């Protein structure tokens, strides 16, 4: 098997308490740790796995209620390799349609559809999924940051070029229109 990248493999500590219920959907990661919630993970501290496909970073906003039903939102993170996260795999129609295997991206999906879950195992909640290809790329805050930065940089250069061109044109018009 050829490995393309090293991906962090972790899940937020909060999932450990409900792991018996989640273990039918998710495969067990290398560890449960709140370090998984960070934006820049350290490969010396958070375990990783060799991955033959792509790295995944997922997170969801969970609402936790107290006795007075006052909700608190917390974010849970799951990181790993595409083929090592779910027992039943991801919905291949979604993987193909959004070109996960061809570019870095971040997008929100309905969990029921993405994970191919039966109605009794899911609600209508959403999960954000980022895909990426480089070593430890799923340890950064967003895989889409690279994609957006790559797109915005040429756009900025084109705009800058037109501003310079417009300024030169105005200078030439002013200089050559004087008697």
N, C-alpha and C positions, 0 to 999 in steps of 0.2 A: 504494500500500500504506500502511495506517495503522499507525503505530508506537505501541505502548502503553507501553513502558518501555525504559530503557537497561539492558542486562545486561552484567556483566563477562564477558569472553571470554578464558579462559586455561586452561592445563592444567599440572599439576605437572611440574617439570623431569625427574623420574625417567621419565616416559613418553617423552621425546624419544629415549632410547636404543633403545627398542623400537617407535618410530613406524612403521617399515615394516610390522610385523605388525599394528599397531592401525589403520593408515590405511584398511583395508578396512571397518572398523566405524565409526570416528569421522571426522568432518570436521575439518580442521585449524583449531585455534583461532587467535586473534590472536597469541598467543605462548605459549611454554613458559617458565614461571618459578616459582620456589619462593615468590614472593609470593602465588601462587594458594593456598598452604596456610594463609594467615593467616585470622584471624577477622573482621577489619574492614579490607577492602581500600580503597585510596585511588584514586578515579577519575583523579587526576592522575598516577598511577604505573602502574596496571594498565589495559590497554586495555579498551574496552567496545564494544558493538554495539547498534544500534537494533533492537528486537524487536517484531514484530507479534503475538506470542502471549504466552508467559510466560517468566520467567527460571528457569533450572535451576542447582542446585548439586548435584553428585554427589561422593561419596567412597567409597573402598573401602580395606580393610585388606589390604595385600599382605605376604606372608611371604617374606623374602629369607633364603636359607641360605648359610652360609659353607662352607669345606672340611670342617669337622667336622659339617656338617648341623645346626648350631645356628641356629635361625631368629630373625630380627629382624623385628618388625612395623613397617611404615611405612604412612602414610596418603597416598594419592594423591587429588588433587582435580581435578575437571573442572567448569568453569563456562561457561555460555553461554545462548543462546536455544533454546527447545524445538525449533524447526524448523531449527536450524543445528548441532546436535551430532552426529547420527547419519546415515549415508548411507541406511539403510533405515527411519529413524524409530523411534519408540517403539511398543510394542504398544498399539494403540488401545483394546483391551478394558480394559487396566490403566488407561490415561489416563482413560477414561470411568468405570469402576467406582470409582476412588478420587477422582474429581471434580477432577482436576488443574486443569481450566479454570475452576473455580468457587471455589476457596479455596486459601489458603496451606497447605502441609502438608510433613511430612517422614516418609518411610517407607522401610523396607528391602525390596528386591526381589531375586529370583533373577535374575542377569544374563542367563541363557539365555532366560528368558521375557520380560523387559522389553525386551531388544534384539532379540528374534526371531532368535536366533543358531542356526545348525545345530550339531548335536552336536560335529562335528569342530573347531569354532571356539570352544567354550566348555567350562567345567567347571561345578561346582555352586556357585560362589562367589556372594556377595551384594554388592550395592552400595546405598548409601543415597542417596535422591533427595529433594531439597527443591525445592518449587515456590513461586514468589511473583510478585507483580505490580508492585511499585513500582520506581522508578529505583534501580538498584544494589542491590536487595534481596538478590541472590545473593552479595553480598560480606560479609554478616553471618554470624555463627556458625550461625544456624538460622532458617529461615523459619518453623518451627513455634513459635518463641519468641513471636512476635507473636500467633499463634493461641491458644497456651496462655495467654498473659497476658490476652488479651481474654476468654477463658472464665473464668479464675480470679478476675479482678477482680470481676465481678458475684456470683460465688459467695461471695467474701469479704464483700462488702457485705451480702448476705442473711444470712450468719452473724452479722455484726456487728449487724445490725438485730435479730435474734432474741435476742442476748445483752442488748442494751439493753432490749428489750421485757420480757424475763424479769426483769431487775433492777428495772425500774419496777414490775412486777407484785408482786414480793416486798416492795418498799418500801410499796406501797399496802396489801398484806395485813397487814403488820406495823403500820402506822399505824392502820388501821381495825379491827383485831382487839383493840386495847388497850382495857380498860374505862375 
